[in-house]
Amino acid sequence: MTEKFDIVVIGAGMAGASVAAHLSASARVCLLEMEAQPGYHSTGRSAAILSDNYGNATIRALTRASRPFFDAPPEGFTDGPLLQPRQVLQITTSDEELEACLAPIPVGERDILSVSAACDICPVLRPEALTAAILQRRPADIEVHALHQGYLRRTLAQGGELRSEAQVLALSRQGGVWTITTAAGTYRSPVVVNAAGAWAGEVAALADALDVGLQPLKRTACLVDPPAGVSSAGWPMLKDAREQFYLKPDAGRLLISPCDETLVEPGDAQADEMDVAVAVDRVEQATTLQVRRVSHRWAGLRSFVADRSPVVGYDPRQPGFFWLAALGGYGIQTAPALSRIAASLVRGAPLDPDLAALALGPKILAPDRFVAAAA
């Protein structure tokens, strides 16, 4: 039996869940999730940090526009706060690195620290290779599960529906209506929102939509123990200026990553032993940590296009096919603002004044910015 909806959203991770929460307020929406549970892939494997100064200019603007939601979520959205304080300490090895790191950070949001002051804040740092460090005061840890579940609850409370284990097998359009054939059944809708994460390129190919050059890139992470008898709970997140690694306190352990970006096919990403070894080596070179055991390792997929900005808007080739993809590693921290933008564009409605003030012109996010390249 074919089910009919006003809008079908493919992908129930953070991108799909957040846009569905807005769209379901005025339309009959169905979320299609290929896994047994939403958020299994990128959403569930995020480093979960909110940093206003992370990413390109577009990402930074979207993150700042999302901050008010994180600071004060709507009543009933979640049982607790969405943020926990977490400063970020960027370490530099040259004056050039220091200047480059300072450029995107407003003066009032950071302190330039001496090597000794940086070591006081993060006592495992090796001082000999450092020139200075930048302490960013505004970042915070994001409660990703609470954010994701809040959007899902709102979607369902407004009459939206969720179908799990519903991998999309075929897409076709006739008479202004899309037919979406999945492993769980068939659905019809005039509008399809492609929020399929690393699989967004494959979904677009099924619809014969534009190829925007989406690239799923694997990133590795693992958990190691802090020094015996030492509490790392109050340490900042540690990042090096060249983005060769990061280290972040996580529930009594230390989450480390080599910041790798390996082009892979969409799938259930797994950590490679060599990438884990690289992460450990880089952390041991920058700190006095001696990693004896890796307690857990995993990998996630971060999908980008060439300009590393999201792709949001209707496809120029296929009417009713809407892109919400290429969120890179920023999909969690930009979700509140980007989902509102996407929902307005889906409905053909004006942006809210605070979002319109971002001056993100249609060509910055729209998929048709890739038309010339595709040709």
N, C-alpha and C positions, 0 to 999 in steps of 0.2 A: 504494500500500500504506500502511495506517495503522500508525504506530508507537505503542506503548503505554509509558507511563512512570508512575511514582508521582507525580512533580511536574514540571510544565513551567513554566519561568521565561521570561517574555517580556522580552527586553532583556538584552544581555550587556555593558553598560557596568559601571561600578564597582558600582552597587547590585545588579544581577543576578548578576554574577560573584562578589561577596562572599557573598551569601546562598546561592548554589549551592554554594560551597565548604564551607559548613557542612552543608547539607541532603544533599549527595551522600555524606556519611560513613555515612548510614544509610538512604538511599533511592535509587531509580533516577531520576536527574534529567536533564532535557534543557534546554539553554539555546537559546533562539531569538533570533537576531540578524538584523535586517532589512538591515544593510549587509554588504559583503563582509568587513569586519574589525570585531571588537568595539572599542568605545571611540572610534568615529569622531566622535561629536558632543560632548556635554558633557564626558565623561571626558577626551577628548584635547585639550580647549581650556581647561583649568582654569589659573588663576593659581598653583595648587599651593602654597599657603601653609597651614601649620598654626598656628592661633591659638586659644588657649583662651578668648579674650575676644571672639570674633567671633560675631555672631548673637544670638538671643534666649536666654532662660534655658535652654530645652530644648536648643538647639543647643550652648550652652556646656557643659552637663552631659554630653552625648553626646561632645563633643570631648575633655573631660578623661578620660572613661572609655576613650577610644580611645588615649590617649597611651602607656600601657604597651606596647601592641602596636607602635606606631611606634618606640618606644625600643628594644625588644628583640623583633623578630619571631621566630616559631618557627623552629627549626633547619631549614634547607633551603628556607624560604619564598622567600628571595631571595639573590642572590650578594653583595650589599653592603648598606650601611645604607639605610633608607628616609627618613632625615632628614638635612638639611644645615643648619648654623646660619644663621639669618637673623633679626636683630632687626627690629622694626617701630617706626618713629618716627611718632607721630601729632602733627600740628601744629595749634595752636589760635590763634584770633584774638580770643578774649575769655575772661574768667574763667568765664563760664557754660559755654562749650564745654569748657574744661578740667575743670570739675567733672563735667560729663556724661560725658566720656571716662574719667575716673578711676573712676566708680562701679562698673563691672563688673570691674575689675582688682584682684586682691589686692595689698595693700601690698608684700609681699615680691617681687612679680614685675615691678615697674616703678620707674622713676626719673623724677622731674619735672625737666626740664632748662630752663635759661635759654635765651634766644634764641641767645646766643653759643655755648653748649655744643652746641646742636642744629646750628648751622652748622659746628662743628668735625667733627661726625659725618657730616653730609651737606653738603659744601661748596658745593653749587649752590643752597642755600636763599636766598631773599630775606628778610633779617631785618626789613625795615621794617613788614611787616603782621602779624608774629607777636607773641603775648604769652608763650607758653611752648610746650613740647613734652613729650610723654610717650614714654619709651623702654621698650618692652616687651621683656623679656629671653628669654621662653620660646618665642616663635614659631620656626618652622623651615620651610625649603623641603621639600616632599614629592616624593619620586621617584615620580611618579604611574604611569609606565609599569611600573616594577618592582612596585609594589603591585598594579596591575591584573593583570599577567601572573602574579604569585604566586597570586592567587585563581583565575585560569583554570587554571593548571597543577595546582593542588590539586584542582579539580573534575574534571578529566580523569583524574588519577591515581587518583581514588577511583571511577572508572567512570562519571562523568557524561559527557554528550555535548553537542557544540556543533553547531548547524546555522546556517550563515550564509546571507545572502540569503533569509531566511525571514520576510518581512513578513507579519504576521497579517492575513488577509482576512475571516475570520468566526470567531465563537465561539458555540457552542451547548451546552446541558447537557441530558442525558437519562439517567435511571436512575442519577443520582449521579456521572456521568462527563462531563467536558468534552471536546468535539471542537474542536480548534484547526486551522482550515484556513489554510494559509500558501502563499506563492509557491513554497516548496520541498517541500511535501507536507502530509500530514494527521497529526495527533498526537492521542492520547487520554490523559486523565489525570484523576483525581478532584480534583486541586488545580492551580490556575493562579496563579502569582505575577506580578502586574502590576508589573514594574520597567522600564517602557518610557520613563521619563524624560518629555520634553516630549510624547510620544505617549500617555502613560498615560491621559489623558482620553478619547482616541479608542478605545483598547483597552477601557476600561470601557464606553463606549457600545455597542461591538460585543457586549459581554456583557450589556447591559441592567442594568448595575450602577449604583450610586449616583453622581450627579454631585456631586463634592466641590468644584467650582469651581476646578479647576486652571488656572493661568495661566502659559503659557510667556513669559518675559520675556527679550528679547535684550540681551546686554551686549557691547560693542565693546572690542577691544584692538588694540594695534599695537606694533611695535618701532621704536625710533629709536636713533641713535648717541649715546654720551656725548661730552663735550667731547674734542677731539683731544688725544691724549697723556695722557689721564686714565684710570686704572683705576677702575671703579665696582664691582668684585667685592665689596669689603668694605662697601659702603654698606648701610644698612638699607632695608627696604621703607618707602616714604614714603606716608602717608595723611593727608588733611586731615580735620578733625573733622566736617565736614558731609558727608563721603563724596561730594565732587564730583569727586575723581580719586584714583588711586594711581599710584605709580611704583615699579618693582621691577627690580633688576639681573637680567639674564637672559643667560647665555652671552656676555658681552662687550658686550651691548647693554642698552637700557633698555626694559622693557615698561611701557606706559602705558595707562590706561583712563579714560574719563569717568564710570565707574560708572553708566552708563545702564541703565534698565529699561524697555524698550519692548515693549508687549504685541504679540505676533505669533502667527501660526499655526505649528504645528510644521513644521519643515523644515530644510534645510541653510542655517543662518543665515549671512548675508554682512554684512560691515562696510559701513556707510553712510558716504559721504565726509564728510557733515556731522558725524556723530558722531566721526569721526577728527579733524576740524578742531577740534571742541570740546575733545577730549582734549588736543590740542597747545596750544590757547590757554590752558586752565586750568593746564597744567604750566608754560608760559612765564610766566604771571602769578605763580606761586608760587616759581619758581626762576629762575636766570640762564640756563637752557638756551635755546638758539636752535635749533629743529628745522629743519634744512635738507632732510631726506629721511626719509620713512617707508619702511623697508625691507620691512616685511611687515605686513599687517592681516588681521584675522579677527573673527568674532563667535561667541558661544556662547549657548546657551539655559539659563536658570536657572528652574526651574518652582516656583511657590509656590501655596499656598492662603491664605485670608484671614488666618489667625493666624501664618503664616510658620513653622509647625512641620511636620515630616514627617507623612505619612499612612501608618500601618503597622498592618495588622490585616485580619481577614476582613471582607468587605463585608456590611453588614446586610441586603441584599436578595438576594444571590446566593451560596448556599452553595458553598464550595470556591474562591471567587474572593478572592485575597489581595492587598492593596495594599502596595506598597513604593515610594512616590512622593512628590512634592513636597519633594525634598531641597534645593531652592534652590541656592545656591552652596556648600553645605556637605557635599555628598555624599562628597567625597574625605576630608575630615578627620574625618568621623563614621563612615566605613565599618566600621572594626573593631568598634565597639560596636553600631551600628545593625544590622549584619548578624547579629550574635549574638542580639539581641533579636528580629529578624524570624524567624530560624530557630526559636527557641523557640516563638514564637507560632504559626508554621505547624504545628509538631508538637504543639502543645497541652501543652508541657512548661514547668515552672517556669523562671524566669530564673535565671541564675547569680547567686550572692550579691552580687558586685560590681555587677551591673547592677540587681538588685532594690533595692540600697541607694540608687540614684539617685532612687527614689520618683517615677518617671515613671508616674503612674496611667494606666490604660487610656484614659481620656477625653482625655488629652493627645495621644496619637498615633493613637488608633483612628478609623477612618473614620466610625463612627456619631456622632461629635461634630457632624457636618454634617447629620444627619437632619432636625432642626427647620428649618434653613435651607433645605434642599431642598424640604421640604413647603411 
